[in-house]
Amino acid sequence: MPQGVPRPGDQPRRDDVVELRVHGVSGADPSVILGAQRVRQVAGDARGGFHRRDGSDGVDPPGVTLEAYRWGDLPSGTVVRTLALVFLLPFMFSNAAVWMRPAGRGAAAVTVLCRLLALNLTVVYVVSIAGVALDLLAWRCLGTAGCRGPFDTLAGLDDRPVGQRLAVLALLPIAAVAFLRLLGTRRSRPTGNPLWAVEPLVVRLRAIHIAAALAVLDVLLLAARRVGGTTPVTTLLLTLSAAVLVACVGLLAVPGLIDRATTARTATVTARTTGVLAAGLTAATLVAVSSDERGWSSAAGLPGYDEIAGHALLGQMALLVLLSGVVLWHRGRSALPGGLGAAVIAAIGVGLASALSAGLVYGAGILLGGYRGDGGPPLPFRWTLLAFFLHVSAAVLLCGALTVLSGHRRRRAASAIIARDFPAPPPEATTRVRRVTKTVARARFTEWLGLLAATYALLAVIGLATILFGQFGHDPDELARQSLGLPARAVGMGLTGGAYLLAAVLLALLLGGVFAYRTAWFRRHVGILWDLGTFWPRAAHPFAPPSYADRAVPELADRIGRLTERHTGVLLCGHSHGSALLALAVLRLPATVRRQVALLTYGSPLDRLYARLFPAYLDEKTLREVGVRVGWRWLNLWRDTDPVGGWIFAAHRPGDPPPEAADPAGRVDRRLRDPAGLLPQPGERQPPPVRGHQPGESDPAFRAAVHDLIARLRAANGG
């Protein structure tokens, strides 16, 4: 029977309530969510859809129809596509940073800086590809005996003039930009009304980034040509290319210019015109360079390349330091300062992008043998690779130190929690108490992420310092010998360590793309980064992966509306990130539908993480609006052993003061003691398990919350 076609057993009963379950980033199978061996899809498609029990292997609770929404394949797709999207991670991080901007003061400045930083990532990407295609292959390898074959005679270009070699191999950076454009293309448009109407913004951003990419390629070619003498044509083309770069920066630097409805049309026309002009200039530059028969410089490397690469990397570090300063200035006093996540995620994106760029140039040169006897890889990339090694080493030491330093306070807090849950444990439970205490202490490390993030943001200074050294022409080995008295091999070990570390990171990312499909445990613990990064639409970098929320949230809202037409009500049950999808869906529901909806969240990071990471979008005001829209028919279950989820409005631990009667938000949260007991129950061999972040739809506390909310739904709708 086709999907979406009701079976005879699906005929709605007006006294039924649908319990709609939405999983978290673990991407659980519908049969696991529904607790049934056989399920069938009743709506949606292969990537995301709604499922119910097949009816022959189980019976839903009386008066309740169970349904599950599976969205786990929306953020990725096929294994091949996921492996390809691994290379978009720096762009994804830079795009997520703009959604972490602080609320109120500083938001506009952070948005501008994030977008300029995203543009710089595109420029550095093109510069690194050009380093391989133009500096290494066209300039150093072709026609020389220094490179390994067959790269010294690639496609017969070794007999061609230098200008023609550069023009032909300049097609590689252009193809690389086209590859990014292809990867970032949405495979299918979202159904219905999208969550965020940002596609027109993506069109403008895409035109700006492509224009900047082509313009910087033109500048590289024309700067190399001008070393052998200027002509009116090269001067004009170089001036126009620089003007395109300035226009691209200007479009992003003016706050709100590409966002506001009043200037959207002008911004679109300007961005597209700039892109067309950049494409025309690139074609003219390739013709001018290939047809210029004058002699070229005898420099070891492509003239001007080191300077342009150094300025691009310096601009990247300067923007990152400025962004970190802005968000630290507006950080406030919360555990995870509002907006600080923008600096941290941007730092991760910049570090990864810089390391990938340096690793590409460095590794390709060593592989091809193109850097032998002429001083090694370009100086800016040597410093960048060294900065990556120092940055990662410092970050590892920082995490280790913070883990040790916070351990005593976390264990003390965990002991107090366990003492209130189990005030008089029997002697035979001593070992069990110790293990549970350790679990709670580990879960409480989340509360220290604010300090860790603030310190990590300051590590951007390491990258700025190393890039500045490279900008002044200092060689890492010489500076280490003269200033620090280190042996000559010390810096070389750092560069080698950075290269091996980068190779390990790449291998881990590629393996992660595979294991995300083959191992549920891996996806549950690591996939959250990918699912969070691709949740937000492209508001900073157009080559970031498309947002799956543009489909998932409207699809959920539409399904909820359809279910309320045939049933008494719909109980929305969201675990982990699924609670965020449901909260946003509730905000989209019309008033006639909201009256028939209740909300149950469990293991929810809405306040503990999301409200702090995304303060401009998921703050307390927004969460209270969710409660108002469902008539405060909302319960949130949480455990102290959960490192991800937590309470939303109040903890309600034993001994805490009771909630204010006048504030309905105080009755939302229900703390679940975890584990339920320290010793095995009568007839059991093992003690109750520690649930942590596990869903637990079959737990008695979960079923009690379901019955409570269903009773409220029926009371509100005269059932």
VEXRO-674048 format. One record per residue (C-alpha): residue number from 1; x, y negated, z. Coordinates in Angstrom, 1 decimal. Layout:
<recs>
NUM,X,Y,Z
...
</recs>
This chain:
<recs>
1,0.0,0.0,0.0
2,1.5,-3.4,-0.9
3,2.9,-5.6,1.9
4,0.6,-8.2,3.3
5,-2.6,-6.2,2.4
6,-4.6,-5.3,5.5
7,-5.3,-1.7,6.2
8,-8.6,-0.5,7.7
9,-7.1,-0.5,11.2
10,-6.0,-4.1,10.8
11,-9.5,-5.5,10.7
12,-9.5,-8.4,13.2
13,-11.5,-8.4,16.4
14,-12.3,-11.8,17.8
15,-11.6,-10.6,21.3
16,-8.1,-9.6,20.4
17,-4.9,-11.5,21.3
18,-1.9,-11.1,19.1
19,1.4,-10.8,20.9
20,3.9,-12.2,18.4
21,7.5,-11.3,19.3
22,10.5,-13.1,17.8
23,14.0,-11.7,18.4
24,17.2,-13.6,19.1
25,20.5,-13.6,17.2
26,21.0,-9.8,17.8
27,18.7,-9.2,14.8
28,16.9,-6.3,16.4
29,15.0,-3.9,14.2
30,11.2,-4.3,14.3
31,10.8,-0.7,15.6
32,13.0,-1.7,18.6
33,11.1,-4.9,19.2
34,7.7,-3.2,19.1
35,8.8,0.0,20.9
36,7.6,2.2,18.0
37,9.2,4.8,15.8
38,7.2,3.8,12.7
39,6.4,0.2,11.7
40,5.2,-1.5,8.6
41,5.5,-4.9,7.2
42,2.3,-6.9,6.9
43,3.6,-10.3,5.6
44,6.9,-11.8,4.3
45,9.6,-10.2,2.3
46,12.7,-8.1,2.7
47,14.8,-10.9,4.2
48,12.3,-12.0,6.8
49,8.8,-10.8,7.6
50,6.1,-9.8,10.1
51,5.8,-6.2,11.2
52,3.2,-4.1,13.2
53,3.1,-0.6,14.5
54,2.0,1.9,11.9
55,-0.8,3.0,14.2
56,-0.2,6.7,14.1
57,2.6,6.8,16.7
58,1.4,4.5,19.4
59,-1.5,2.4,20.6
60,-1.1,-1.3,21.4
61,-2.2,-2.4,24.9
62,-5.9,-2.8,25.3
63,-7.1,-6.0,23.6
64,-3.6,-6.9,22.4
65,-2.2,-6.5,18.9
66,1.6,-6.4,18.8
67,3.5,-8.1,16.0
68,7.1,-8.9,15.4
69,8.8,-11.4,13.2
70,12.2,-10.4,11.9
71,14.4,-13.2,10.6
72,17.9,-11.7,11.1
73,18.7,-11.5,7.4
74,17.8,-15.1,6.7
75,21.1,-16.7,7.8
76,23.2,-14.4,5.6
77,22.0,-12.0,2.9
78,24.2,-9.5,1.3
79,27.6,-8.4,2.6
80,29.3,-9.9,-0.4
81,27.6,-13.3,0.1
82,28.4,-13.3,3.8
83,32.1,-12.6,3.1
84,32.1,-15.5,0.6
85,30.4,-17.8,3.1
86,33.2,-17.1,5.6
87,35.2,-19.6,3.6
88,32.5,-22.3,4.2
89,33.0,-22.1,8.0
90,34.9,-25.4,8.2
91,32.2,-27.1,6.3
92,29.5,-25.4,8.5
93,31.2,-26.7,11.7
94,31.5,-30.2,10.3
95,27.9,-30.1,9.4
96,26.8,-28.8,12.8
97,28.8,-31.6,14.5
98,26.4,-34.3,13.2
99,23.5,-32.6,14.9
100,25.3,-32.6,18.2
101,25.5,-36.4,18.3
102,24.5,-38.1,21.5
103,21.1,-39.7,21.9
104,20.8,-43.5,22.0
105,24.0,-45.4,22.0
106,26.8,-44.0,19.9
107,24.5,-41.9,17.7
108,25.0,-44.0,14.5
109,28.8,-44.2,14.9
110,29.0,-40.4,15.5
111,26.9,-39.8,12.4
112,29.1,-42.0,10.2
113,32.3,-40.4,11.6
114,31.0,-36.9,11.1
115,30.1,-37.6,7.5
116,33.5,-39.2,6.8
117,35.2,-36.3,8.4
118,33.1,-33.9,6.2
119,34.2,-35.8,3.1
120,37.8,-35.6,4.2
121,37.5,-31.8,4.5
122,36.4,-31.7,0.9
123,39.4,-33.9,-0.1
124,41.8,-31.7,1.8
125,40.3,-28.7,0.2
126,41.0,-30.1,-3.3
127,44.5,-31.3,-2.3
128,45.4,-27.8,-1.1
129,44.1,-26.1,-4.3
130,46.0,-28.7,-6.3
131,49.1,-27.9,-4.3
132,49.0,-24.4,-5.7
133,47.8,-25.2,-9.2
134,49.7,-28.4,-9.9
135,52.7,-28.6,-7.5
136,53.5,-25.0,-7.3
137,52.5,-23.4,-10.6
138,52.5,-26.2,-13.2
139,55.5,-28.2,-11.7
140,57.8,-25.7,-9.9
141,57.1,-22.3,-11.5
142,56.4,-22.6,-15.2
143,59.5,-22.7,-17.3
144,61.8,-22.1,-14.4
145,63.7,-19.1,-13.2
146,62.8,-19.8,-9.6
147,59.4,-18.1,-9.5
148,58.6,-14.5,-9.7
149,57.0,-13.2,-12.9
150,54.6,-13.4,-14.5
151,53.9,-16.8,-12.9
152,56.9,-18.4,-14.5
153,55.3,-17.7,-18.0
154,51.7,-17.9,-17.0
155,49.4,-17.7,-20.1
156,52.3,-19.0,-22.3
157,52.2,-22.4,-20.7
158,55.9,-22.3,-20.0
159,56.6,-23.5,-23.5
160,54.2,-26.4,-23.3
161,55.0,-30.0,-22.2
162,54.6,-30.7,-18.5
163,51.5,-32.9,-19.1
164,49.7,-30.1,-20.9
165,50.6,-27.7,-18.1
166,49.2,-30.1,-15.5
167,46.0,-30.8,-17.5
168,45.3,-27.1,-18.0
169,46.0,-26.0,-14.5
170,43.9,-28.9,-13.1
171,41.0,-26.9,-14.2
172,41.6,-24.6,-11.2
173,40.7,-27.3,-8.5
174,37.7,-28.2,-10.7
175,36.6,-24.6,-10.7
176,37.2,-24.4,-7.0
177,34.8,-27.3,-6.5
178,32.3,-25.6,-8.8
179,32.6,-22.5,-6.7
180,31.7,-24.4,-3.5
181,28.8,-25.9,-5.3
182,27.6,-22.4,-6.3
183,28.0,-21.0,-2.8
184,26.2,-23.9,-1.2
185,23.2,-23.5,-3.5
186,20.0,-22.4,-1.9
187,18.9,-19.0,-3.4
188,15.2,-19.8,-3.0
189,13.3,-22.8,-1.8
190,11.6,-22.6,1.6
191,8.0,-21.7,1.6
192,5.4,-24.3,2.4
193,6.4,-27.6,4.0
194,10.1,-27.4,5.1
195,11.1,-28.1,8.6
196,13.5,-30.9,7.7
197,13.0,-32.8,4.4
198,16.7,-33.2,3.8
199,17.1,-31.8,0.2
200,17.1,-35.4,-1.3
201,19.9,-36.2,1.2
202,21.8,-33.1,0.2
203,21.6,-34.2,-3.5
204,23.1,-37.5,-2.5
205,25.8,-36.0,-0.4
206,26.7,-33.4,-3.0
207,27.1,-36.2,-5.7
208,29.4,-38.1,-3.3
209,31.6,-35.1,-2.4
210,32.0,-34.0,-6.0
211,32.9,-37.5,-7.0
212,35.5,-37.8,-4.3
213,36.9,-34.4,-5.2
214,37.3,-35.3,-8.8
215,38.7,-38.7,-8.0
216,41.4,-37.4,-5.7
217,42.4,-34.9,-8.4
218,42.7,-37.8,-10.8
219,44.8,-39.7,-8.3
220,47.2,-36.8,-7.9
221,47.7,-36.5,-11.7
222,48.0,-40.2,-12.3
223,50.3,-40.8,-9.4
224,52.7,-38.2,-10.8
225,52.5,-39.7,-14.2
226,53.2,-43.3,-13.0
227,56.6,-42.2,-11.6
228,57.9,-41.9,-15.1
229,56.6,-45.4,-16.0
230,53.2,-47.1,-16.0
231,50.9,-47.8,-19.0
232,47.8,-49.9,-19.2
233,45.8,-46.6,-19.5
234,47.2,-44.9,-16.5
235,46.9,-48.1,-14.4
236,43.2,-48.5,-15.4
237,42.4,-44.9,-14.7
238,44.2,-45.0,-11.4
239,42.4,-48.2,-10.4
240,39.0,-46.8,-11.3
241,39.7,-43.5,-9.5
242,40.6,-45.3,-6.4
243,37.4,-47.4,-6.7
244,35.4,-44.2,-6.9
245,37.0,-43.0,-3.7
246,36.2,-46.4,-2.0
247,32.6,-46.2,-3.2
248,32.2,-42.7,-1.8
249,33.5,-43.8,1.6
250,31.4,-46.9,1.5
251,28.2,-44.9,0.8
252,28.8,-42.8,4.0
253,30.3,-45.6,6.1
254,27.3,-47.9,6.1
255,25.0,-46.5,8.8
256,21.6,-45.3,7.5
257,22.4,-46.2,3.9
258,21.8,-42.7,2.5
259,19.1,-41.9,5.1
260,16.6,-44.7,5.2
261,13.6,-44.5,3.0
262,14.0,-48.1,2.0
263,17.5,-47.5,0.6
264,17.1,-43.9,-0.5
265,16.4,-44.6,-4.1
266,19.3,-47.1,-4.4
267,21.6,-44.6,-2.6
268,20.6,-41.8,-4.9
269,21.1,-43.8,-8.1
270,24.5,-45.1,-6.8
271,25.7,-41.6,-5.7
272,24.7,-40.0,-9.1
273,26.3,-42.9,-11.0
274,29.5,-42.5,-9.0
275,29.5,-38.8,-9.7
276,29.0,-39.3,-13.5
277,31.7,-41.9,-13.5
278,34.1,-39.6,-11.6
279,33.4,-36.8,-14.2
280,34.1,-39.2,-17.0
281,37.3,-40.4,-15.4
282,38.5,-36.8,-14.9
283,38.0,-36.0,-18.5
284,39.8,-39.2,-19.5
285,42.6,-38.4,-17.1
286,43.2,-34.9,-18.4
287,43.4,-36.3,-21.9
288,45.7,-39.1,-20.9
289,48.1,-36.8,-19.0
290,48.1,-34.0,-21.6
291,48.7,-36.4,-24.5
292,51.4,-38.5,-22.8
293,54.7,-37.5,-24.5
294,57.0,-39.5,-22.2
295,59.5,-37.8,-20.0
296,58.7,-36.8,-16.5
297,60.6,-37.2,-13.2
298,63.1,-34.5,-12.3
299,61.9,-34.3,-8.7
300,61.8,-31.0,-6.9
301,58.1,-31.3,-6.2
302,55.2,-33.0,-8.0
303,55.8,-36.7,-7.6
304,53.5,-38.3,-5.1
305,52.0,-35.1,-3.9
306,53.5,-35.0,-0.5
307,52.5,-38.6,0.2
308,48.8,-38.1,-0.9
309,48.6,-34.8,1.1
310,50.1,-36.5,4.1
311,47.6,-39.4,3.9
312,44.6,-37.0,3.6
313,45.7,-35.0,6.6
314,46.5,-38.1,8.6
315,43.0,-39.5,7.8
316,41.5,-36.3,9.0
317,43.3,-36.4,12.4
318,42.6,-40.1,12.8
319,38.9,-39.6,12.3
320,38.8,-36.7,14.7
321,40.6,-38.6,17.4
322,38.2,-41.6,16.8
323,35.2,-39.2,17.0
324,36.5,-37.7,20.2
325,37.0,-41.1,21.7
326,33.4,-42.3,20.8
327,31.7,-39.2,22.3
328,33.9,-39.2,25.4
329,33.0,-42.9,25.9
330,29.3,-42.0,25.8
331,29.6,-38.7,27.7
332,27.7,-39.6,30.9
333,27.9,-37.3,33.9
334,26.0,-34.1,32.9
335,27.6,-30.7,33.1
336,28.1,-30.6,29.3
337,28.2,-34.3,28.4
338,25.6,-35.2,25.8
339,27.2,-35.5,22.4
340,30.5,-34.0,23.4
341,29.8,-30.9,21.3
342,30.2,-33.0,18.2
343,33.8,-33.6,18.9
344,34.5,-30.0,19.9
345,32.8,-28.4,16.9
346,34.4,-31.0,14.6
347,37.8,-30.2,16.1
348,37.3,-26.5,15.4
349,36.2,-27.3,11.8
350,39.2,-29.6,11.2
351,41.6,-27.2,12.8
352,40.3,-24.3,10.7
353,40.2,-26.3,7.5
354,43.7,-27.7,8.0
355,45.1,-24.2,8.8
356,43.5,-22.6,5.8
357,44.8,-25.4,3.5
358,48.3,-25.2,4.9
359,48.2,-21.4,4.9
360,47.1,-21.3,1.2
361,49.9,-23.6,0.1
362,52.5,-22.1,2.4
363,51.6,-18.5,1.6
364,51.2,-19.0,-2.2
365,54.7,-20.6,-2.3
366,56.3,-17.7,-0.5
367,54.4,-15.1,-2.5
368,55.4,-16.7,-5.8
369,58.9,-17.7,-4.8
370,58.3,-21.3,-5.8
371,59.9,-22.9,-2.8
372,63.3,-21.3,-2.9
373,66.2,-23.7,-2.9
374,64.2,-27.0,-2.9
375,63.4,-27.6,0.8
376,60.5,-25.4,1.3
377,56.7,-26.1,1.2
378,55.4,-29.7,1.2
379,56.3,-31.4,4.5
380,52.7,-32.3,5.5
381,51.6,-28.7,5.3
382,54.6,-27.5,7.3
383,53.6,-29.9,10.1
384,50.0,-28.8,9.8
385,50.8,-25.1,10.2
386,52.9,-25.9,13.2
387,50.1,-28.1,14.7
388,47.7,-25.2,14.2
389,50.0,-22.9,16.2
390,50.5,-25.4,19.0
391,46.8,-26.2,19.1
392,45.6,-22.6,19.4
393,48.4,-21.8,21.9
394,47.3,-24.8,24.0
395,43.6,-23.8,23.7
396,44.3,-20.2,24.8
397,46.3,-21.5,27.8
398,43.5,-23.9,28.6
399,40.8,-21.2,28.6
400,43.0,-18.9,30.7
401,43.7,-21.7,33.2
402,40.1,-22.8,33.5
403,39.0,-19.2,33.9
404,41.4,-18.7,36.8
405,40.8,-22.1,38.4
406,37.0,-21.8,38.3
407,37.0,-18.2,39.5
408,36.8,-18.9,43.2
409,33.9,-21.3,42.9
410,32.0,-19.1,40.6
411,32.5,-16.1,42.8
412,31.4,-18.1,45.9
413,28.2,-19.2,44.1
414,27.5,-15.7,42.9
415,28.0,-14.3,46.4
416,25.5,-16.8,47.8
417,22.9,-15.8,45.1
418,23.4,-12.0,45.8
419,23.1,-12.6,49.5
420,19.7,-14.3,49.1
421,18.5,-11.6,46.7
422,19.7,-8.7,48.9
423,20.1,-10.1,52.4
424,20.9,-6.7,54.1
425,22.4,-4.3,51.6
426,23.1,-0.8,52.9
427,26.8,0.3,53.3
428,26.6,2.7,50.4
429,25.7,-0.2,48.1
430,29.0,-2.1,48.7
431,30.5,-1.2,45.4
432,27.3,-2.0,43.6
433,27.1,-5.4,45.3
434,30.7,-6.2,44.2
435,30.0,-5.4,40.6
436,26.8,-7.4,40.4
437,28.5,-10.3,42.0
438,31.2,-10.2,39.3
439,28.5,-10.1,36.7
440,26.8,-13.2,38.1
441,30.2,-15.0,38.4
442,31.0,-14.3,34.7
443,27.6,-15.5,33.7
444,28.2,-18.8,35.5
445,31.2,-19.6,33.4
446,28.7,-21.3,31.1
447,28.4,-24.1,33.6
448,32.1,-24.9,33.1
449,31.8,-25.3,29.4
450,31.5,-29.1,29.8
451,35.0,-29.4,31.3
452,36.4,-27.0,28.8
453,34.9,-28.9,25.9
454,36.1,-32.3,27.2
455,39.7,-31.0,27.5
456,39.6,-29.2,24.2
457,38.4,-32.4,22.5
458,41.5,-34.2,23.8
459,43.7,-31.6,22.1
460,43.1,-33.3,18.8
461,46.0,-35.6,19.9
462,48.3,-32.7,19.2
463,47.3,-32.6,15.5
464,47.5,-36.4,15.2
465,51.0,-36.4,16.7
466,52.4,-33.7,14.4
467,50.8,-35.3,11.3
468,52.4,-38.6,12.2
469,55.8,-37.0,12.4
470,55.3,-35.6,9.0
471,54.1,-39.0,7.7
472,57.4,-40.6,8.7
473,59.3,-37.9,6.8
474,60.7,-36.0,9.8
475,61.5,-32.4,9.1
476,60.3,-30.1,11.9
477,63.7,-28.3,12.2
478,65.7,-31.5,12.3
479,63.5,-33.2,14.8
480,63.6,-30.2,17.1
481,67.4,-30.1,17.0
482,67.9,-33.8,17.4
483,65.2,-34.7,19.9
484,64.7,-31.5,21.9
485,67.9,-29.7,21.4
486,66.1,-26.6,20.3
487,67.9,-24.0,18.1
488,67.2,-24.2,14.4
489,65.1,-21.0,14.4
490,62.7,-22.4,17.1
491,60.4,-24.3,14.7
492,60.7,-21.6,12.1
493,59.3,-19.2,14.7
494,56.4,-21.6,15.2
495,55.7,-21.8,11.5
496,55.9,-18.0,11.2
497,53.7,-17.6,14.2
498,51.2,-20.0,12.7
499,51.2,-18.1,9.5
500,50.6,-14.8,11.2
501,48.0,-16.3,13.5
502,46.2,-17.7,10.5
503,46.3,-14.4,8.8
504,44.9,-12.8,11.9
505,42.1,-15.4,12.0
506,41.2,-14.8,8.3
507,41.2,-11.0,8.9
508,39.0,-11.4,11.9
509,36.6,-13.6,10.0
510,36.4,-11.1,7.1
511,36.0,-8.1,9.4
512,33.4,-10.1,11.3
513,31.4,-10.6,8.1
514,31.3,-6.8,7.6
515,30.7,-5.8,11.3
516,27.9,-8.3,11.5
517,25.9,-5.9,9.3
518,27.2,-2.6,10.7
519,27.4,-3.2,14.5
520,24.5,-4.6,16.5
521,26.7,-5.3,19.5
522,29.1,-7.4,17.4
523,26.2,-9.4,15.9
524,24.7,-10.0,19.3
525,27.8,-11.5,20.8
526,29.5,-13.2,17.9
527,26.7,-13.7,15.4
528,25.3,-16.5,17.5
529,28.0,-18.9,16.1
530,26.9,-18.2,12.6
531,23.2,-18.3,13.3
532,23.5,-21.6,15.2
533,25.7,-23.1,12.5
534,23.3,-22.2,9.7
535,20.2,-23.1,11.7
536,20.7,-26.9,11.1
537,20.2,-28.4,7.6
538,23.0,-30.0,5.6
539,23.1,-33.6,6.9
540,26.8,-34.1,6.8
541,28.5,-31.6,4.4
542,26.6,-30.5,1.2
543,28.7,-27.4,0.8
544,27.7,-25.9,4.2
545,25.5,-22.8,4.1
546,21.8,-23.7,3.6
547,19.6,-23.8,6.6
548,17.4,-20.8,7.3
549,15.2,-22.8,9.7
550,13.6,-24.5,6.7
551,11.9,-21.2,6.0
552,11.7,-19.5,9.4
553,9.9,-22.3,11.3
554,7.3,-23.2,8.7
555,6.7,-19.5,8.1
556,6.1,-18.9,11.8
557,3.8,-21.9,12.0
558,1.8,-20.7,9.0
559,1.5,-17.2,10.4
560,0.3,-18.5,13.8
561,-2.4,-20.6,12.1
562,-3.6,-17.6,10.1
563,-3.7,-15.4,13.2
564,-5.7,-17.9,15.2
565,-8.4,-17.8,12.5
566,-9.0,-14.1,13.1
567,-8.2,-13.6,16.8
568,-9.0,-15.2,20.2
569,-5.4,-16.4,20.5
570,-1.7,-15.8,19.9
571,0.9,-15.3,22.6
572,4.3,-16.3,21.3
573,7.1,-14.3,22.8
574,10.6,-15.6,22.0
575,13.9,-14.1,23.2
576,17.1,-16.1,23.1
577,17.3,-18.2,19.9
578,13.9,-16.9,19.0
579,12.6,-19.2,21.7
580,14.0,-22.2,19.8
581,12.3,-21.1,16.6
582,9.0,-20.8,18.4
583,9.4,-24.2,20.3
584,9.9,-25.9,16.9
585,7.0,-24.0,15.4
586,4.7,-25.2,18.3
587,5.7,-28.8,17.5
588,4.4,-28.3,14.0
589,1.0,-26.7,14.9
590,-2.2,-28.8,14.4
591,-4.3,-29.4,17.5
592,-7.0,-26.9,16.5
593,-4.4,-24.1,16.5
594,-2.5,-25.2,19.6
595,-5.6,-24.6,21.7
596,-5.3,-20.9,21.0
597,-1.6,-20.5,21.6
598,0.5,-19.6,24.7
599,4.3,-19.4,24.9
600,6.5,-16.9,26.7
601,10.3,-17.4,26.5
602,13.0,-15.2,28.0
603,16.7,-15.3,27.9
604,16.1,-18.8,26.5
605,19.1,-21.2,26.0
606,16.7,-24.2,25.4
607,17.9,-26.2,28.4
608,21.1,-24.5,29.5
609,22.8,-24.8,26.1
610,20.7,-26.4,23.4
611,19.5,-29.5,25.3
612,23.1,-30.2,26.2
613,24.6,-29.3,22.8
614,21.9,-31.1,20.8
615,20.8,-33.9,23.2
616,19.2,-36.1,20.4
617,16.8,-33.3,19.4
618,16.1,-30.8,22.2
619,16.2,-32.9,25.3
620,13.8,-32.7,28.3
621,11.3,-35.0,26.7
622,11.0,-32.7,23.7
623,10.7,-29.6,25.9
624,8.0,-31.3,27.9
625,6.2,-32.1,24.7
626,6.2,-28.4,23.9
627,4.6,-27.7,27.2
628,1.9,-30.3,26.6
629,1.1,-29.0,23.2
630,0.4,-25.5,24.5
631,-1.6,-26.9,27.5
632,1.2,-25.7,29.8
633,0.4,-22.1,29.0
634,4.1,-21.5,29.1
635,6.2,-19.1,31.2
636,10.0,-18.8,31.0
637,11.7,-15.7,32.4
638,15.4,-15.9,33.3
639,18.1,-14.0,35.2
640,21.3,-15.1,37.1
641,23.2,-12.4,35.3
642,22.4,-13.9,31.9
643,25.3,-16.0,30.4
644,23.2,-17.5,27.7
645,19.6,-18.0,29.0
646,18.5,-19.9,32.0
647,15.7,-21.9,33.5
648,14.2,-24.8,31.6
649,12.8,-27.1,34.3
650,13.6,-25.5,37.7
651,15.6,-22.6,38.9
652,13.2,-21.4,41.7
653,15.8,-19.3,43.5
654,15.0,-17.9,46.9
655,15.2,-20.8,49.4
656,14.7,-23.5,46.8
657,11.9,-26.1,47.6
658,8.6,-25.4,46.0
659,7.7,-27.3,42.8
660,5.6,-30.4,42.9
661,2.0,-29.5,42.5
662,1.4,-32.5,40.2
663,4.1,-31.5,37.7
664,3.0,-28.5,35.6
665,6.6,-28.2,34.3
666,7.5,-26.9,37.8
667,5.4,-23.8,37.2
668,7.0,-22.7,33.9
669,10.1,-20.9,35.1
670,10.1,-17.5,36.8
671,13.4,-16.1,38.0
672,13.8,-12.4,37.7
673,16.0,-10.7,40.3
674,18.6,-8.7,38.4
675,19.1,-5.9,39.1
676,15.8,-4.9,40.5
677,17.6,-2.9,43.2
678,21.0,-1.8,44.4
679,20.4,1.9,44.8
680,18.6,4.5,42.7
681,14.8,4.7,43.2
682,13.3,7.9,44.5
683,13.6,10.6,41.8
684,16.2,8.6,39.9
685,19.9,9.4,39.5
686,21.1,5.9,38.5
687,20.4,2.5,40.1
688,18.3,0.0,38.1
689,20.5,-1.4,35.3
690,21.8,-5.0,35.1
691,19.8,-6.5,32.3
692,21.7,-9.7,31.7
693,20.7,-11.2,28.3
694,18.8,-8.1,27.2
695,15.2,-8.8,26.1
696,13.3,-6.3,28.4
697,9.8,-6.4,26.8
698,9.0,-3.2,28.8
699,10.0,-4.6,32.2
700,7.1,-4.9,34.7
701,7.9,-8.6,35.2
702,7.6,-9.2,31.4
703,4.3,-7.4,31.2
704,3.0,-9.3,34.2
705,3.8,-12.6,32.5
706,2.1,-11.4,29.3
707,-1.1,-10.5,31.2
708,-1.0,-13.9,33.0
709,-0.7,-15.9,29.8
710,-3.3,-13.7,28.0
711,-5.8,-14.4,30.8
712,-5.1,-18.1,30.5
713,-5.7,-17.9,26.7
714,-9.0,-16.1,27.1
715,-10.1,-18.5,29.8
716,-9.2,-21.5,27.6
717,-11.2,-20.1,24.7
718,-14.1,-18.7,26.5
719,-13.0,-15.1,26.2
</recs>
